Amino acid sequence: MGTSGIVFLSSGLFLGWSLGANDAANIFGTAVSTRMVKFKTAAVVCSIFIMLGAVISGVGAAYTLGSLGAINAIGGAFVTTFAAAFTVYSMIKCGLPVSVSQAVVGAIIGWNWFTDSVTDVNSIVRIASTWVACPLLAATFAAVLYIVFKKLLGSVKIHLLRRDACTRLAMILTGAFGAYSLGANNMANVVGVFVPVAPFSEFSFGGLHFSAVQQLFFVGSVATAVGVFTYSYKVMGTVGKGLMPLSPFAAWVVVLAQSMVLFVFASEGLEYFLASHNLPVIPLVPVSSTQAVVGAVIGIGVCKGAAKNIKWSVVLRIMCGWVITPVIAAGICFFSLFFMQNVFNQQVYVPKNYTISEKVFNRIVDQGFSAGKLSTLKGEKFGSGIEFIRAVERRLGKLTGAQQQKMLDIAENVRLSVDADKIETLDNRLFSADELAQIKELTGQRFNYRWELQAALAKTGTNWEYRPATILNKQYNKMLSQKLTVIENAFIVRATDKKRTSACGCTER
């Protein structure tokens, strides 16, 4: 990656800095404000474990590129990430703890508007619903934990000094776990979109191997650590004591309740356990640690009968910040994309084409859609997802979000060429030796649609076929989808590769 690529990467580092400045308050805000843990100690522990989480466990999320996976040009990735980072920074200047994920979601919606891409309304509603459920669940957890642990401590006689020491240690340990989770779960959203152009080379040191992606995540985590040290103290004050005065014990309960909420909404192991025992499952949806902490503080206040001590004016300010954050991010992203494209002449997105060829028409009919109503669209080409979906809905009526996405996946024209050299670049930690051998069987073949490639792979082995859509098969299908995405991205024919474009642009398979 050249100088321009490094400049583009700077927006990811800005978002990483914003993440550290904002989300460190969720982890150690209550501990610092109650003076149980010094700010410098909290910053050091938080920074170290954010880095460990990013390098050790964050790389796996890079394959999905977090929420930024739909953005297909580095210029657009730069603008989208910058819009989210600038929005979070502006809120931090106001001392308001906001959700980085809310800012990212808003920025992506802005990118969709500008590029005329389809936004899955159902997914947005589902995500937005967690912005309500998360603080309510955190408040419930905090209230229950506060009552239970208070009774346990009341039944055990512990010297006050020893109790304070135990509480301080518990805060540090819980904070370290929270920081590790923050680095593991959020770093892909910070720099994951830049993985394809990581400006690093793999190397080994002291018997340890460091991939280019791990180095990229480390750089992102360093930016986050800088944010923790340089600007997190003000937000820590808002979360820790701006809402309500907390005792050291209550402050620890808040952090523990927040960690439990994140675990409930993010644990695939818990989902599998509940499903295997025929129990109701909780949807795995990314939630905001900021909202969880605020909800937990309010839950403690209500449980103690001290709701009147809660500074509701501050709560209202924070909630207003939650509402306007995605709106501001979307607006900044939309107008910034305009300037980036028209003033600075940078490519912010790669146009997508949708064609209803004979193959696509037959595939759509096989998926259960009406052949008669769609027959008039045979041979039609569309320059954007919105244009394509509107044309289909004029024939079929309103489609659900899932139906829209299925249509888009089938009709999107993507030139793919299985290149032997690119097979060698596939991550052997993600693909088994047998899977790599199966991929090699397709060497030299060309495809015009993603589903054609998957169908060809399925002929080499049943391991490339999706299993029935049940909770127990969800993890398997998710991993398969991840692998297929990596393969498609590796073999896609870029417009700049004239030789391969010429080879792939002749006929359909």
Rosetta blueprint (number, residue, H / E / L):
1 M L
2 G L
3 T H
4 S H
5 G H
6 I H
7 V H
8 F H
9 L H
10 S H
11 S H
12 G H
13 L H
14 F H
15 L H
16 G H
17 W H
18 S H
19 L H
20 G H
21 A H
22 N H
23 D H
24 A H
25 A H
26 N H
27 I H
28 F H
29 G H
30 T H
31 A H
32 V H
33 S H
34 T L
35 R L
36 M L
37 V L
38 K L
39 F H
40 K H
41 T H
42 A H
43 A H
44 V H
45 V H
46 C H
47 S H
48 I H
49 F H
50 I H
51 M H
52 L H
53 G H
54 A H
55 V H
56 I H
57 S H
58 G L
59 V H
60 G H
61 A H
62 A H
63 Y H
64 T L
65 L L
66 G H
67 S H
68 L H
69 G L
70 A L
71 I L
72 N L
73 A L
74 I H
75 G H
76 G H
77 A H
78 F H
79 V H
80 T H
81 T H
82 F H
83 A H
84 A H
85 A H
86 F H
87 T H
88 V H
89 Y H
90 S H
91 M H
92 I H
93 K H
94 C L
95 G L
96 L L
97 P L
98 V L
99 S L
100 V H
101 S H
102 Q H
103 A H
104 V H
105 V H
106 G H
107 A H
108 I H
109 I H
110 G H
111 W H
112 N H
113 W H
114 F H
115 T H
116 D L
117 S L
118 V L
119 T L
120 D L
121 V H
122 N H
123 S H
124 I H
125 V H
126 R H
127 I H
128 A H
129 S H
130 T H
131 W H
132 V H
133 A H
134 C H
135 P H
136 L H
137 L H
138 A H
139 A H
140 T H
141 F H
142 A H
143 A H
144 V H
145 L H
146 Y H
147 I H
148 V H
149 F H
150 K H
151 K H
152 L H
153 L H
154 G H
155 S H
156 V L
157 K L
158 I L
159 H L
160 L H
161 L H
162 R H
163 R H
164 D H
165 A H
166 C H
167 T H
168 R H
169 L H
170 A H
171 M H
172 I H
173 L H
174 T H
175 G H
176 A H
177 F H
178 G H
179 A H
180 Y H
181 S H
182 L H
183 G H
184 A H
185 N H
186 N H
187 M H
188 A H
189 N H
190 V H
191 V H
192 G H
193 V H
194 F H
195 V H
196 P H
197 V H
198 A L
199 P L
200 F L
201 S L
202 E L
203 F E
204 S E
205 F E
206 G L
207 G L
208 L E
209 H E
210 F E
211 S L
212 A H
213 V H
214 Q H
215 Q H
216 L H
217 F H
218 F H
219 V H
220 G H
221 S H
222 V H
223 A H
224 T H
225 A H
226 V H
227 G H
228 V H
229 F H
230 T H
231 Y H
232 S L
233 Y H
234 K H
235 V H
236 M H
237 G H
238 T H
239 V H
240 G H
241 K H
242 G H
243 L L
244 M L
245 P L
246 L L
247 S L
248 P H
249 F H
250 A H
251 A H
252 W H
253 V H
254 V H
255 V H
256 L H
257 A H
258 Q H
259 S H
260 M H
261 V H
262 L H
263 F H
264 V H
265 F H
266 A H
267 S L
268 E H
269 G H
270 L H
271 E H
272 Y H
273 F H
274 L H
275 A H
276 S H
277 H L
278 N L
279 L L
280 P L
281 V L
282 I L
283 P L
284 L L
285 V L
286 P L
287 V L
288 S L
289 S H
290 T H
291 Q H
292 A H
293 V H
294 V H
295 G H
296 A H
297 V H
298 I H
299 G H
300 I H
301 G H
302 V H
303 C H
304 K L
305 G L
306 A L
307 A H
308 K H
309 N H
310 I L
311 K L
312 W H
313 S H
314 V H
315 V H
316 L H
317 R H
318 I H
319 M H
320 C H
321 G H
322 W H
323 V H
324 I H
325 T H
326 P H
327 V H
328 I H
329 A H
330 A H
331 G H
332 I H
333 C H
334 F H
335 F H
336 S H
337 L H
338 F H
339 F H
340 M H
341 Q H
342 N H
343 V L
344 F L
345 N L
346 Q L
347 Q L
348 V L
349 Y L
350 V L
351 P L
352 K L
353 N L
354 Y E
355 T E
356 I L
357 S L
358 E H
359 K H
360 V H
361 F H
362 N H
363 R H
364 I H
365 V H
366 D H
367 Q L
368 G L
369 F L
370 S L
371 A H
372 G H
373 K H
374 L H
375 S H
376 T H
377 L H
378 K L
379 G L
380 E L
381 K E
382 F E
383 G L
384 S L
385 G H
386 I H
387 E H
388 F H
389 I H
390 R H
391 A H
392 V H
393 E H
394 R H
395 R H
396 L H
397 G L
398 K L
399 L L
400 T L
401 G H
402 A H
403 Q H
404 Q H
405 Q H
406 K H
407 M H
408 L H
409 D H
410 I H
411 A H
412 E E
413 N L
414 V L
415 R L
416 L E
417 S E
418 V L
419 D L
420 A H
421 D H
422 K H
423 I H
424 E L
425 T L
426 L L
427 D L
428 N L
429 R L
430 L L
431 F L
432 S L
433 A H
434 D H
435 E H
436 L H
437 A H
438 Q H
439 I H
440 K H
441 E L
442 L L
443 T L
444 G L
445 Q L
446 R E
447 F E
448 N L
449 Y L
450 R H
451 W H
452 E H
453 L H
454 Q H
455 A H
456 A H
457 L H
458 A H
459 K H
460 T H
461 G L
462 T H
463 N H
464 W H
465 E L
466 Y L
467 R L
468 P L
469 A L
470 T L
471 I H
472 L H
473 N H
474 K H
475 Q H
476 Y H
477 N H
478 K H
479 M H
480 L H
481 S H
482 Q H
483 K H
484 L H
485 T H
486 V H
487 I H
488 E H
489 N H
490 A H
491 F H
492 I E
493 V L
494 R L
495 A L
496 T L
497 D L
498 K H
499 K H
500 R H
501 T H
502 S H
503 A H
504 C H
505 G L
506 C L
507 T L
508 E L
509 R L
